[in-house]
Amino acid sequence: MQNAITINNQQLSVKEYQGKRVVTLRDIDTVHNRPQGTAGRNFRVNKKHFIENEDYYKIQILHKYPR
């Protein structure tokens, strides 16, 4: 498996959770060239429309991914 992927000319490290590829809110901001925190803010506003463990995972950071 590759360790990096390029989306919209932005290179991101590949992340997996429970065998599924995932993106972080930081990754979303990076790919869309938005200020850090934009995706998080929008997620919190719209969280009521998402299903936990289906649309998103709530995890504790045990280790940090490279920035």
C-alpha positions as CSV (number, residue, x, y, z in Angstrom):
1,M,0.0,0.0,0.0
2,Q,1.2,3.5,-0.7
3,N,2.2,5.8,2.1
4,A,1.0,8.9,0.4
5,I,-1.7,10.0,-2.0
6,T,-2.1,13.2,-4.0
7,I,-5.4,15.0,-4.1
8,N,-5.9,18.4,-5.8
9,N,-2.1,18.7,-6.0
10,Q,-1.8,18.2,-2.3
11,Q,0.2,15.2,-1.0
12,L,-1.4,13.5,2.1
13,S,-0.3,10.6,4.1
14,V,-2.5,7.6,3.9
15,K,-4.4,6.9,7.1
16,E,-6.4,3.8,8.0
17,Y,-8.8,3.1,10.9
18,Q,-10.3,-0.4,11.4
19,G,-9.0,-1.4,8.0
20,K,-10.6,1.6,6.1
21,R,-8.9,4.6,4.6
22,V,-9.9,7.8,6.3
23,V,-9.2,11.5,6.1
24,T,-8.9,13.9,8.9
25,L,-10.6,17.3,9.1
26,R,-7.1,18.7,8.7
27,D,-6.7,16.8,5.4
28,I,-10.0,18.2,4.2
29,D,-8.8,21.8,4.9
30,T,-5.5,21.1,3.2
31,V,-7.1,19.6,0.0
32,H,-9.6,22.5,-0.3
33,N,-7.0,25.2,0.6
34,R,-9.1,26.4,3.6
35,P,-7.8,27.8,6.9
36,Q,-7.1,25.2,9.5
37,G,-10.3,24.6,11.5
38,T,-12.8,25.3,8.7
39,A,-13.8,21.6,8.1
40,G,-14.1,21.1,11.9
41,R,-16.3,24.0,12.3
42,N,-18.5,22.9,9.4
43,F,-18.6,19.4,10.7
44,R,-19.8,20.5,14.2
45,V,-22.6,22.6,12.6
46,N,-23.8,19.7,10.5
47,K,-23.0,16.8,12.9
48,K,-26.7,16.1,13.4
49,H,-26.9,14.9,9.8
50,F,-24.1,12.3,10.2
51,I,-24.1,8.8,11.7
52,E,-21.2,8.0,14.1
53,N,-19.2,4.9,13.0
54,E,-20.8,5.1,9.6
55,D,-20.1,8.6,8.3
56,Y,-17.4,9.5,10.8
57,Y,-15.3,7.9,13.6
58,K,-14.7,9.6,16.9
59,I,-11.3,8.4,18.0
60,Q,-8.7,9.4,20.6
61,I,-5.4,10.3,19.2
62,L,-3.0,7.7,20.4
63,H,-0.3,8.8,18.0
64,K,0.0,11.8,15.7
65,Y,0.2,11.4,12.0
66,P,2.8,13.5,10.3
67,R,1.6,17.0,9.4
